[in-house]
């Protein structure tokens, strides 16, 4: 349990649409008009917790409340129910107050920055659930000491549809590992979303290269344990055999006394994270429906090269010194959780406990808020907490946190919020053949695509789930899921891998620089937004989905881990088609395109030639470097140049080398697939 802060709220199974009690009286306040009251209200009572409101007080009011709390006799038991301010206390008494407490608990280590961000001014008010929620909110909003009143609204869970369990722990199944794999995990071959070889045994329509290009990236970096990714979701199974070694651990709590806040952060027994729903230690539920957080965590950082199950994008190489860490911030527990107060607390905890990335699969319903201006004007506790997170430097390579969200699974024409907000990253979902997944949201607010799976591709063909995303699930097992919330951890994992590589190279980035780097390290998806595909609706009827509406609306493209690492390194990436001769004019990528130099030679390493399916080293003709890639892949083209010219007196130019990253993907259009 927490030492102080938000109370635990039992959420009713059905939303109470109205309350019979109407006794709340509005305080006398001639200066505050009805419009003034409404301007202070955040959200509406629809889908909000009864008997719960979040209140943002003025600085002066907070000083009074803190003064009263500090002078309370130690003999006084129970929660604080008074503010020490007559007007506020009258309203609290009218609504049957049960507690008045700081929304964000006191952590003395981080109190200065908490106060600087104004988060100490958020309070949670728990009161009689029989009271009319709207009337209570308006009564509090009418007080001059109150700046904002937020309904404790529930977020929608962006969940997977059609999940499927794969029995066992990965050791009993036959090895499916791709021959090109760099790790010994037996099920890596099922994870087409990392390395897609076009294996028709998974699905006849699968297309080679529709992946995040992990194979080439893993040769450079596999993940650094100094990078922490907070999974804001269901509980992550912290002792899953394929996750345990990569779980973040609060050593003070692990080695401390049970029931004691050993590190003084305001939370008790938060060893691998915290359960913000029940206000206590993480609580794992069994079954696929509760495995969402574990599945997401596996995509980010399942342990690589340990001989069991599958891999994680930033899961390391099997050594204890590798692999990013997963922090479990539990905001859902069964049918409970997902409220504004729960999520705000979880996000601030992630910031204060060192996470560099929050991985989020929740949001408001499609269409509300409907713009950045509307979302920004709401100024909710959740947004304040996310902005607090993005302002924190918890990684030496980056001066702010990354907030990464699923775009939503409603086939809606915009991303859902918070992900749609301009300062956060919203991820759409791609299938194993490059096409947009049938369920994905798209359009304004969507920033980038990643593999999310599409069950109906393989299911309609052969009753298989292989076209979904394969990862860890509860019970120490593995399973398939699909959704933008499966695409989202691919971006979180690649972002974590990129930060790991930046640490390895000693590179640093501003928040905006790194976000720009991520969103431009992509391959084209628009070339595949043509024609149509089949799917089943909620009633089991076969439907046809036109793909052309998705063109230009899935984000910048689908993320490429190798390109991210190359851009971190400062190496120019050049996309080329597969199966046709390419003539690379490197003058286009040097200086302003008019740099003067002579190409002496160009070549690939033997490993990169194999990875790209290149049979002969490049040749040089008419200042272009000619070669043909036989398959999708990535590699480094090393070019020797002469800068300056030779003179007849023996003065010569300088010979230099420059690297270019070649990324080969399947051609889809007459121009080679690259616009």
Residue pairs with C-beta under 8 A, 6 or more apart in sequence:
1 268
1 279
1 280
2 105
2 266
2 267
2 268
2 279
3 105
3 106
3 261
3 266
3 267
3 268
4 101
4 102
4 105
4 106
4 266
5 101
5 102
5 103
5 104
5 105
5 106
5 124
5 266
5 345
6 101
6 102
6 103
6 104
6 105
6 124
6 279
6 341
6 342
6 345
7 79
7 98
7 99
7 101
7 124
7 126
7 279
8 277
8 278
8 279
9 49
9 51
9 52
9 126
9 152
9 339
9 341
10 336
11 49
11 154
11 335
11 336
11 337
11 339
12 50
13 335
15 46
15 47
15 48
16 50
16 129
18 132
19 50
19 129
19 130
19 131
19 132
19 133
20 130
21 128
21 130
21 131
21 132
22 132
22 135
23 94
23 131
24 91
24 94
24 95
24 131
24 132
24 135
24 136
24 139
25 94
25 139
26 138
26 139
26 142
27 87
27 90
27 91
27 139
27 142
27 143
29 142
29 143
29 144
31 144
32 142
32 144
37 138
37 141
37 142
38 141
40 141
40 146
40 147
40 148
40 149
41 137
41 138
41 141
41 148
41 149
41 150
41 151
42 54
42 148
42 149
42 150
42 151
42 378
42 379
42 380
43 150
43 151
43 153
43 340
43 378
43 380
44 151
44 153
45 133
45 134
45 137
45 151
46 153
47 153
47 154
48 133
48 151
48 152
48 153
48 154
49 151
49 152
49 153
49 154
49 339
50 129
50 133
51 98
51 126
51 127
51 128
51 129
51 131
51 133
52 124
52 125
52 126
52 127
52 152
52 339
52 341
53 124
53 125
53 127
53 133
53 136
53 137
53 140
53 149
53 150
53 151
53 152
54 103
54 122
54 123
54 124
54 125
54 149
54 150
54 151
54 152
54 340
54 341
54 344
54 381
55 122
55 123
55 124
55 125
55 140
55 146
55 148
55 149
55 150
56 121
56 122
56 123
56 146
56 147
56 148
56 149
56 150
56 381
57 65
57 121
57 123
57 145
57 146
57 147
58 121
58 144
58 145
58 146
58 147
59 121
60 145
61 83
61 85
61 88
61 145
61 146
62 120
62 121
64 83
64 84
64 85
65 80
65 83
65 84
65 85
65 100
65 123
67 84
68 80
68 82
68 83
68 84
69 80
72 80
79 98
79 99
79 100
79 101
80 99
80 100
80 101
81 92
81 97
81 98
81 99
81 100
82 89
82 92
82 100
83 89
83 92
83 100
85 145
87 143
87 144
87 145
88 140
88 143
88 145
88 146
91 136
91 139
91 140
91 143
92 100
92 125
92 127
94 139
95 125
95 127
95 128
95 131
95 136
95 139
96 127
96 128
96 130
96 131
97 125
97 126
97 127
98 126
98 127
98 128
99 124
99 125
99 126
100 123
100 124
100 125
101 123
101 124
102 120
102 122
102 123
102 124
103 119
103 122
103 123
103 124
103 341
103 344
103 345
103 381
104 114
104 119
104 120
104 122
104 344
104 345
104 348
104 385
105 265
105 266
105 267
105 345
106 266
107 114
107 264
107 265
107 266
107 352
108 264
109 264
109 265
109 352
110 265
110 352
111 120
113 392
114 120
114 348
114 388
117 384
117 387
117 388
117 391
118 384
119 348
119 384
119 385
119 388
121 147
122 344
122 381
122 384
124 341
125 140
127 136
133 151
137 149
137 151
140 146
140 149
141 148
141 149
148 379
150 340
150 380
150 381
151 340
152 339
152 340
152 341
153 339
153 340
153 364
154 338
154 339
155 338
155 339
155 340
155 343
155 362
155 363
155 364
156 338
156 362
156 363
156 364
156 365
156 416
157 292
157 332
157 338
157 361
157 362
158 361
158 362
158 363
158 406
158 408
158 409
158 416
158 483
158 484
158 485
159 292
159 361
159 409
159 483
159 485
160 292
160 295
160 481
160 482
160 483
160 485
160 486
161 409
161 439
161 455
161 482
161 483
162 455
162 459
162 465
162 468
162 482
163 288
163 289
163 291
163 295
163 473
163 479
163 480
163 481
164 288
164 465
164 468
164 479
164 480
164 481
165 288
165 473
165 477
165 478
165 479
166 173
166 470
166 477
166 478
166 479
166 480
167 477
168 477
168 478
169 241
169 308
169 309
169 476
169 477
169 478
170 185
170 186
170 187
170 242
170 308
170 309
170 310
170 478
171 186
171 307
171 308
171 309
173 186
173 187
174 186
175 186
175 189
176 186
176 187
176 188
176 189
176 190
177 183
177 184
177 185
177 186
177 187
177 188
177 189
178 188
178 189
178 195
178 197
178 199
180 195
180 197
180 215
180 611
181 188
181 189
181 195
181 215
182 215
182 218
182 219
183 218
183 304
183 305
183 311
183 317
183 318
184 305
184 306
184 307
185 304
185 305
185 306
185 307
185 308
185 309
185 310
185 311
186 307
186 308
186 309
187 309
187 310
187 470
187 478
188 194
188 195
188 310
188 311
189 197
189 199
190 202
190 310
190 466
190 470
191 310
191 311
191 469
191 470
191 471
192 199
192 202
192 206
192 210
192 211
192 432
192 451
192 466
192 467
193 211
193 212
193 432
193 450
193 451
193 453
193 469
193 470
193 490
194 211
194 212
194 214
194 215
194 311
194 313
195 211
195 213
195 214
195 215
196 206
196 207
196 208
196 209
196 210
196 211
196 432
196 632
197 208
198 206
198 207
198 208
198 209
199 206
200 206
201 466
202 432
202 458
202 464
202 466
202 467
203 432
203 433
203 457
203 458
203 461
203 462
203 464
203 466
203 467
204 461
205 432
205 433
205 457
205 461
206 432
206 433
206 457
206 467
207 432
207 433
207 434
207 666
208 631
208 632
208 666
209 434
209 523
209 578
209 632
209 664
209 665
209 666
210 430
210 431
210 432
210 433
210 434
210 451
210 558
211 451
212 313
212 450
212 451
212 490
212 493
212 494
212 558
212 559
212 560
212 561
213 560
213 561
213 562
213 563
213 634
213 663
214 311
214 313
214 561
215 611
215 633
215 634
216 561
216 562
216 611
216 633
216 634
216 635
217 494
217 497
217 561
217 562
217 564
217 565
218 304
218 317
219 607
220 501
220 562
220 565
221 497
221 500
221 501
221 504
221 565
222 304
222 314
222 315
222 316
222 317
222 322
222 323
222 497
222 500
223 301
223 312
223 313
223 314
223 315
223 316
223 322
223 323
223 324
223 496
223 497
223 500
224 322
224 323
224 324
224 499
224 500
224 503
224 504
225 246
225 316
225 321
225 322
225 323
225 324
225 325
226 395
226 396
226 500
226 503
227 314
227 324
227 325
227 356
227 357
227 395
227 496
227 499
227 500
227 503
228 248
228 324
228 325
228 326
228 327
228 353
228 354
228 355
228 356
228 357
228 394
229 300
229 301
229 314
229 324
229 325
229 326
229 327
229 355
229 356
229 357
229 358
229 359
229 492
229 493
229 496
230 273
230 327
230 328
230 329
230 346
230 347
230 349
230 350
230 353
230 355
230 357
230 358
230 359
231 293
231 296
231 297
231 300
231 326
231 327
231 328
231 329
231 359
231 489
232 329
232 331
232 343
232 346
232 347
232 350
232 358
232 359
232 360
232 361
232 362
233 292
233 293
233 296
233 329
233 330
233 331
233 332
233 359
233 360
233 361
233 362
234 285
234 290
234 291
234 292
234 293
234 294
234 330
234 332
234 333
235 273
235 275
235 282
235 283
235 284
235 285
235 290
235 293
235 294
235 328
235 330
235 333
236 243
236 247
236 272
236 273
236 282
236 293
236 294
236 296
236 297
236 326
236 328
236 330
237 243
237 284
237 291
237 294
237 472
237 474
237 475
237 476
238 244
238 247
238 271
238 272
238 273
238 282
238 284
238 328
239 476
240 294
240 298
240 472
240 474
240 476
241 308
241 309
241 476
242 298
242 302
242 303
242 306
242 308
242 309
242 310
242 472
242 478
243 294
243 297
243 298
243 301
243 302
243 303
243 326
243 472
244 303
245 303
245 306
245 320
245 323
246 301
246 302
246 303
246 312
246 315
246 316
246 323
246 324
246 325
246 326
247 272
247 325
247 326
247 328
248 272
248 273
248 325
248 326
248 327
248 353
248 354
249 271
249 272
249 325
250 263
250 270
250 271
250 272
250 353
252 262
252 263
253 262
253 263
253 268
253 269
253 270
253 271
254 271
255 262
256 262
256 263
258 269
259 268
259 269
260 268
261 267
261 268
265 349
265 352
265 353
267 274
267 349
268 280
268 281
269 280
269 281
270 281
270 349
270 353
271 281
271 282
272 282
272 327
272 328
273 282
273 327
273 328
273 329
273 330
274 280
274 281
274 282
274 328
274 329
274 330
274 346
274 349
275 281
275 282
275 283
275 330
275 333
276 329
276 330
276 331
276 337
276 342
276 343
276 345
276 346
276 349
277 330
277 331
277 332
277 333
277 336
277 337
277 342
278 333
278 336
282 328
282 330
283 330
283 333
284 290
284 474
285 333
285 334
285 474
286 474
286 475
287 474
288 473
288 474
288 479
288 481
290 334
290 474
291 473
291 474
291 479
291 481
292 332
292 361
292 481
292 485
293 328
293 330
293 332
294 471
294 472
294 473
294 474
295 469
295 471
295 472
295 473
295 479
295 481
295 486
296 359
296 361
296 471
296 485
296 486
296 488
296 489
297 326
297 328
297 472
297 489
298 310
298 312
298 471
298 472
298 473
298 478
299 312
299 313
299 469
299 471
299 486
299 489
299 490
299 493
300 312
300 313
300 314
300 315
300 324
300 326
300 359
300 489
300 492
300 493
300 496
301 312
301 313
301 314
301 315
301 316
301 323
301 324
301 325
301 326
301 493
301 496
302 309
302 310
302 311
302 312
302 315
302 471
302 472
303 312
303 315
303 316
303 318
303 323
304 311
304 312
304 315
304 316
304 317
304 318
304 323
305 316
305 317
305 318
306 318
309 472
309 478
310 470
310 471
310 472
310 478
312 323
312 493
313 489
313 490
313 493
313 494
313 496
313 497
313 561
314 323
314 324
314 493
314 494
314 496
314 497
314 500
315 323
315 324
316 322
316 323
316 324
317 323
324 493
324 496
324 497
324 500
327 350
327 353
327 354
327 355
329 346
329 347
329 349
329 350
329 358
330 337
330 346
331 337
331 338
331 342
331 343
331 346
331 362
332 338
338 362
340 380
340 381
340 382
341 381
343 362
343 382
343 385
344 380
344 381
344 382
344 384
344 385
345 385
347 358
347 382
347 385
347 386
347 388
347 389
348 385
348 388
348 389
350 358
350 389
350 401
351 385
351 388
351 389
351 392
351 394
351 401
352 392
354 394
355 389
355 394
355 401
356 394
356 395
356 398
356 401
356 402
356 496
356 499
357 401
357 402
357 404
357 492
357 495
357 496
357 499
358 386
358 389
358 401
358 402
358 403
358 404
359 404
359 488
359 489
359 492
360 403
360 404
360 405
360 406
360 418
360 419
360 488
361 405
361 406
361 483
361 484
361 485
361 488
362 405
362 406
363 405
363 406
363 408
363 416
363 417
363 418
363 419
364 416
364 417
364 418
365 416
366 408
366 410
366 412
366 414
366 416
366 441
367 412
367 414
368 417
369 375
369 378
369 417
370 414
372 420
372 421
372 422
375 383
375 417
375 418
375 420
375 421
376 383
376 421
382 418
383 418
383 421
386 403
386 418
386 424
387 423
389 401
389 403
390 400
390 401
390 402
390 403
390 423
390 424
390 511
391 400
391 401
392 400
392 401
393 399
393 400
394 401
395 499
395 503
396 503
396 508
397 499
397 502
397 503
397 507
397 508
397 509
398 499
398 502
398 508
398 509
398 510
398 511
398 514
399 508
399 509
399 510
399 511
400 510
400 511
401 511
402 425
402 492
402 495
402 511
402 514
402 515
403 418
403 423
403 424
403 425
404 424
404 425
404 427
404 488
404 491
404 492
404 495
405 415
405 416
405 418
405 419
405 424
405 425
405 426
405 427
405 488
406 419
406 426
406 427
406 483
406 484
406 485
406 487
406 488
407 415
407 416
407 419
407 420
407 426
407 427
407 428
407 429
407 440
407 441
407 442
407 445
407 446
407 484
407 487
408 415
408 416
408 419
408 440
408 441
408 484
409 429
409 439
409 440
409 441
409 483
409 484
409 485
410 416
410 439
410 441
411 438
411 439
411 440
411 441
412 441
412 442
412 443
413 441
413 442
413 443
413 444
413 549
413 553
414 420
414 441
414 443
414 444
414 445
414 446
415 426
415 428
415 441
415 443
415 444
415 445
415 446
415 447
416 441
416 445
417 445
418 424
419 425
419 426
419 427
419 445
420 426
420 444
420 445
420 446
421 445
425 447
425 448
425 491
425 515
425 518
425 519
426 445
426 446
426 447
426 448
426 555
427 446
427 447
427 448
427 449
427 450
427 484
427 487
427 488
427 490
427 491
427 555
428 436
428 437
428 440
428 441
428 442
428 446
428 448
428 449
428 450
428 452
428 484
428 487
428 554
428 555
429 436
429 437
429 439
429 440
429 449
429 450
429 451
429 452
429 453
429 454
429 482
429 483
429 484
429 486
429 487
430 436
430 437
430 440
430 449
430 450
430 451
430 452
430 487
430 525
430 554
430 558
431 437
431 451
431 452
431 453
431 454
431 457
431 467
431 533
432 451
432 453
432 454
432 457
432 467
433 457
433 528
434 525
434 527
434 528
434 558
434 666
434 668
435 454
435 528
435 529
435 533
435 547
436 442
436 449
436 525
436 528
436 529
436 547
436 550
436 554
437 452
437 453
437 454
437 482
437 484
437 487
438 454
438 456
438 533
438 535
438 545
439 482
439 483
439 484
439 535
440 452
440 484
440 487
440 550
440 554
441 484
442 549
442 550
442 553
442 554
443 553
444 553
446 553
446 554
446 555
447 519
447 555
447 556
448 491
448 518
448 519
448 522
448 555
448 556
448 557
448 558
448 559
449 487
449 522
449 525
449 554
449 555
449 557
449 558
449 559
450 487
450 488
450 490
450 491
450 494
450 558
450 559
451 469
451 486
451 487
451 490
451 558
452 469
452 482
452 483
452 484
452 485
452 486
452 487
452 490
453 467
453 468
453 469
453 480
453 481
453 482
453 483
453 486
454 467
454 468
454 482
454 533
454 535
455 465
455 467
455 468
455 480
455 482
456 467
456 534
456 535
456 536
457 467
457 533
458 464
458 465
458 466
458 467
458 468
459 465
459 467
460 534
460 536
460 542
465 480
466 480
468 480
468 481
468 482
468 486
469 480
469 481
469 482
469 486
470 478
470 479
470 480
471 478
471 479
471 481
471 486
472 478
473 479
490 559
491 518
491 559
494 518
494 559
494 561
494 564
495 514
495 518
495 564
497 561
497 564
497 565
498 514
498 517
498 518
498 561
498 564
498 565
498 567
498 568
499 514
501 507
501 564
501 565
501 568
501 569
502 508
502 509
502 568
505 568
505 569
507 568
507 569
507 570
509 517
509 568
517 564
517 567
517 568
518 559
518 564
519 555
519 556
520 556
520 567
521 559
521 560
521 563
521 564
521 566
521 567
521 573
522 555
522 556
522 557
522 558
522 559
522 560
522 563
523 557
523 558
523 560
523 563
523 575
523 663
523 665
524 557
524 575
524 665
524 673
524 674
524 675
525 554
525 557
525 558
526 551
526 552
526 554
526 557
526 675
527 668
527 669
527 673
527 675
528 547
528 668
529 547
529 548
529 549
529 550
529 551
529 552
529 554
530 547
530 548
530 551
531 547
531 548
532 544
532 545
532 546
532 547
533 544
533 545
533 547
534 542
534 543
534 544
534 545
535 542
535 543
535 545
536 542
536 543
537 543
560 634
560 663
562 634
562 661
562 663
563 573
563 634
563 661
563 663
566 572
566 573
566 661
567 573
571 636
571 659
571 660
571 661
572 589
572 660
572 661
573 660
573 661
573 663
574 584
574 589
574 637
574 660
574 661
574 662
574 663
575 663
575 664
575 665
575 674
576 582
576 584
576 629
576 662
576 663
576 664
576 672
576 674
577 629
577 664
577 665
577 666
577 667
577 672
577 673
577 674
578 613
578 629
578 630
578 631
578 632
578 664
578 665
578 666
578 667
579 628
579 629
579 630
579 666
579 667
580 628
580 667
580 672
581 626
581 627
581 628
582 626
582 627
582 628
582 629
583 621
583 624
583 625
583 626
584 624
584 625
584 626
584 627
584 637
584 660
584 662
585 623
585 624
585 625
586 599
586 625
586 639
586 658
586 660
587 593
587 594
587 595
587 623
589 660
590 597
590 658
597 641
597 642
597 643
598 641
598 642
598 645
598 653
599 620
599 623
599 625
599 639
599 640
599 641
600 640
600 641
600 642
600 655
601 620
601 639
601 640
602 617
602 618
602 620
602 625
602 637
602 638
602 639
602 640
603 617
603 618
603 637
603 638
604 612
604 614
604 617
604 618
604 627
604 635
604 636
604 637
604 638
604 662
605 635
605 636
607 635
608 614
608 633
608 634
608 635
608 636
608 662
609 615
609 617
609 635
611 633
611 634
611 635
612 629
612 630
612 631
612 633
612 634
612 635
612 662
612 664
613 629
613 630
613 631
613 633
613 664
614 627
614 628
614 629
614 630
615 628
615 630
616 627
617 627
618 625
618 626
618 627
618 637
619 625
619 626
619 627
620 626
625 637
625 639
629 662
629 664
631 664
632 664
632 665
632 666
633 664
634 661
634 662
634 663
634 664
635 661
635 662
636 659
636 660
636 661
636 662
637 659
637 660
637 661
637 662
638 657
638 658
638 659
639 657
639 658
639 659
639 660
640 655
640 656
640 657
641 655
641 656
641 657
641 658
642 653
642 654
642 655
642 656
643 653
643 654
643 655
643 656
644 652
644 653
644 654
645 653
646 652
646 653
665 673
666 673
667 673
669 675
